[in-house]
């Protein structure tokens, strides 16, 4: 009996856990080690986060400027215009969806007559197509000046129908013939608005064409946000690069987020050959 009691006492002593003091020591040592590790990894982790944020901002800025460049390559010749109001930059142009060459002479076929009002003409080459929901205007020899300005409607007319290679338009007396017998189809105007105050770069499109460049857009106008966190921007247009038949759009965009700032500068050559 005494032997059994001694065994039970020994087993109870061998199963004794940590004391409170031992537990406190372990917690304290763990905290010290954790603090030391945090000091060493804080800078690399913060560097990774900053690098990832800069890469994200660069990607946003690059995507936005490339979208502007892609749109400008479809701009109607001599339709690009830029204005600034209160630190906000407005870039506008008329976007084309197609074009071709009109019949100017010949014993047969429907020519585009410049001696008076005309309401139809034949297309030389592949037939053109219109897009539902777009404005679909025929523009001939746009010079971007008084008397030959598509914004004022001087040299544009709405397409009323297309039958094979024949295009029907609202009766129009076009002021000037194109030396190359060219015409373009304008789908709608496009505006890029860069506002550092609101921190937004926004694209607006498919609103009514206006003679004066708009700085506000009616409710319901199609729009999309291209970039946020905009802290600075600048847009300029030079229509006299090399010759008057070429233009240069220069865009500078700066994005800032949580103390990180990236800037990108992009130039786009615009063809002004009407």
C-alpha positions in Angstrom: 0.0 0.0 0.0 2.8 2.4 0.9 4.5 1.6 -2.4 1.4 2.5 -4.4 1.0 5.8 -2.5 4.7 6.7 -3.3 4.1 5.9 -7.0 1.0 8.2 -7.1 2.9 11.0 -5.4 5.8 10.6 -7.9 3.5 10.7 -10.9 1.7 13.8 -9.6 5.0 15.6 -9.2 6.2 14.6 -12.6 3.1 16.0 -14.3 3.5 19.5 -12.7 3.1 22.4 -15.4 4.8 25.8 -15.8 4.7 28.2 -12.9 3.3 31.7 -13.4 6.8 33.2 -13.3 8.1 30.8 -16.0 5.1 31.7 -18.3 5.7 35.4 -17.8 9.4 34.9 -18.7 8.5 33.0 -21.9 6.0 35.7 -23.0 8.5 38.5 -22.4 11.2 36.7 -24.4 8.8 36.0 -27.2 7.8 39.7 -27.3 11.4 40.8 -27.4 12.2 38.4 -30.3 9.1 39.5 -32.2 10.0 43.1 -31.8 13.5 42.5 -33.1 12.2 40.6 -36.1 9.7 43.4 -36.9 12.4 46.0 -36.9 14.4 44.0 -39.5 11.5 43.2 -41.8 9.6 46.5 -41.6 11.8 48.3 -44.2 11.7 45.5 -46.8 8.0 45.1 -46.4 7.3 48.8 -46.7 9.6 49.0 -49.7 7.6 46.2 -51.4 4.3 48.0 -50.7 5.6 51.3 -52.0 7.0 49.6 -55.1 3.7 47.9 -55.8 1.8 51.1 -55.4 4.2 53.0 -57.8 3.8 50.2 -60.3 0.0 50.4 -60.1 0.0 54.1 -60.5 2.3 53.9 -63.5 0.1 51.3 -65.1 -3.0 53.4 -64.6 -1.3 56.5 -66.1 0.2 54.6 -69.0 -3.1 52.9 -69.8 -4.9 56.3 -69.8 -2.4 58.0 -72.1 -2.4 55.1 -74.5 -6.2 55.2 -74.6 -6.0 58.9 -75.6 -3.4 58.1 -78.2 -5.6 55.3 -79.7 -8.6 57.6 -79.9 -6.6 60.4 -81.5 -5.5 58.2 -84.4 -9.2 58.1 -85.3 -9.7 61.8 -85.1 -11.2 63.7 -88.0 -8.4 65.8 -89.6 -8.2 69.3 -88.2 -10.8 68.6 -85.5 -8.5 68.4 -82.4 -8.8 71.4 -80.0 -7.6 72.0 -76.5 -8.7 74.5 -73.9 -8.0 75.2 -70.2 -10.3 76.6 -67.6 -9.5 77.0 -63.9 -6.7 74.4 -64.0 -8.9 71.9 -65.8 -7.8 70.8 -69.3 -10.2 69.8 -72.1 -9.2 67.9 -75.1 -11.8 67.4 -77.8 -12.0 65.9 -81.3 -14.4 64.3 -83.7 -14.0 60.6 -83.8 -14.4 58.8 -87.2 -15.7 55.4 -87.8 -14.9 55.1 -91.5 -14.5 56.9 -94.8 -13.5 56.4 -98.4 -13.5 58.1 -101.8 -16.6 59.6 -103.5 -17.3 59.5 -107.2 -16.4 62.9 -108.6 -16.8 62.3 -112.3 -17.6 59.8 -115.0 -20.4 59.1 -117.5 -22.2 56.7 -115.2 -22.8 56.6 -111.5 -23.9 59.1 -108.9 -21.3 61.8 -108.4 -21.1 64.1 -105.4 -22.0 67.5 -106.9 -20.3 70.6 -105.5 -22.1 73.0 -107.7 -25.3 72.8 -105.7 -27.1 70.8 -103.1 -26.7 67.1 -103.3 -28.3 64.2 -101.4 -26.4 61.1 -102.5 -23.2 59.8 -104.0 -21.4 56.6 -105.0 -18.5 55.3 -103.0 -15.5 54.1 -105.0 -14.3 50.9 -103.4 -15.8 48.9 -100.5 -19.2 50.1 -99.3 -19.3 52.1 -96.0 -21.3 51.1 -92.9 -23.1 53.1 -90.3 -23.3 52.3 -86.6 -26.7 52.4 -84.8 -26.9 54.9 -82.0 -24.1 57.1 -83.4 -24.4 60.4 -85.3 -23.0 59.1 -88.6 -22.1 62.3 -90.4 -20.4 62.6 -93.8 -17.6 65.2 -93.7 -15.7 66.5 -96.8 -12.4 68.4 -96.7 -12.4 69.6 -93.1 -10.0 72.4 -92.7 -11.0 73.4 -89.2 -11.5 77.0 -90.3 -14.5 79.3 -91.0 -16.5 77.9 -94.0 -14.9 74.4 -93.7 -15.4 73.5 -90.1 -17.3 70.3 -89.1 -18.0 71.7 -85.6 -20.1 74.4 -87.3 -21.7 72.0 -89.7 -20.1 73.8 -92.7 -19.0 70.6 -94.5 -21.0 67.8 -92.8 -24.3 66.1 -93.5 -26.2 63.3 -91.8 -26.3 59.9 -93.5 -29.9 58.9 -94.1 -29.2 55.5 -95.7 -26.7 53.3 -97.4 -27.7 51.1 -100.4 -24.8 49.1 -101.7 -22.1 51.6 -102.7 -24.5 54.5 -102.7 -24.7 56.8 -99.7 -27.8 58.9 -99.1 -27.4 62.1 -97.0 -29.5 65.1 -95.9 -29.3 67.5 -98.9 -26.2 69.5 -98.6 -24.1 71.9 -100.7 -20.5 71.2 -99.6 -18.3 74.3 -99.8 -15.1 72.6 -101.0 -14.2 69.4 -102.9 -11.4 67.2 -101.6 -8.4 67.2 -103.9 -8.2 63.4 -103.3 -12.0 62.9 -103.4 -12.0 61.8 -99.8 -14.7 61.8 -97.2 -14.9 60.7 -93.6 -17.7 59.5 -91.5 -17.9 61.1 -88.0 -19.4 58.9 -85.3 -19.5 61.4 -82.5 -17.4 64.0 -80.6 -15.1 62.9 -77.8 -13.7 65.0 -74.9 -11.1 64.1 -72.3 -11.4 66.2 -69.2 -8.4 66.2 -66.7 -9.3 67.8 -63.4 -6.6 67.8 -60.6 -9.1 69.3 -58.2 -11.4 66.3 -58.3 -8.5 64.0 -59.1 -10.2 62.6 -62.2 -9.4 62.0 -65.8 -12.7 61.4 -67.5 -13.7 60.5 -71.1 -17.0 61.9 -72.5 -18.5 61.0 -75.8 -21.6 60.9 -78.1 -22.9 64.3 -77.1 -24.1 67.0 -79.5 -21.5 68.7 -81.7 -21.0 72.3 -80.7 -19.3 75.2 -82.5 -17.6 76.3 -79.3 -15.7 73.8 -77.3 -17.8 72.6 -74.3 -16.5 72.6 -70.8 -19.6 70.9 -69.4 -21.7 68.0 -70.6 -25.4 67.4 -70.4 -26.8 64.7 -68.1 -26.9 61.3 -69.7 -23.8 61.9 -71.7 -21.8 58.7 -72.0 -18.7 58.9 -69.8 -16.1 56.7 -68.2 -13.4 57.3 -65.6 -9.9 56.6 -67.0 -7.8 57.5 -64.0 -8.3 58.6 -60.4 -5.8 60.1 -57.9 -4.8 62.8 -60.5 -2.7 65.5 -58.8 -1.5 67.3 -61.9 -1.9 67.3 -65.7 -1.3 69.4 -68.8 -2.5 69.0 -72.4 -1.4 71.0 -75.4 -1.9 70.8 -79.1 0.4 72.2 -81.8 -1.2 72.1 -85.3 2.0 73.5 -87.0 4.4 70.6 -86.5 6.5 70.1 -89.7 3.6 71.1 -91.9 0.0 72.3 -91.4 -1.0 68.7 -92.3 0.3 67.3 -89.1 -0.4 68.0 -85.5 1.1 67.1 -82.1 -0.8 66.4 -78.9 1.4 66.5 -75.8 -0.1 65.1 -72.5 1.5 65.1 -69.0 -0.3 63.2 -66.3 0.7 63.0 -62.6 -0.9 60.6 -60.1 -0.4 60.6 -56.3 -1.6 58.1 -53.8 -0.5 57.6 -50.1 2.6 59.8 -50.6 3.7 58.0 -53.8 3.7 60.1 -57.0 4.4 59.1 -60.6 4.4 61.2 -63.7 4.1 60.2 -67.4 4.6 62.3 -70.6 3.2 61.2 -73.9 3.1 62.7 -77.4 0.8 61.7 -80.2 1.2 62.7 -83.8 -2.1 63.5 -85.5 -2.7 63.4 -89.2 -4.5 66.5 -90.5 -4.6 65.5 -94.2 -8.3 66.0 -95.1 
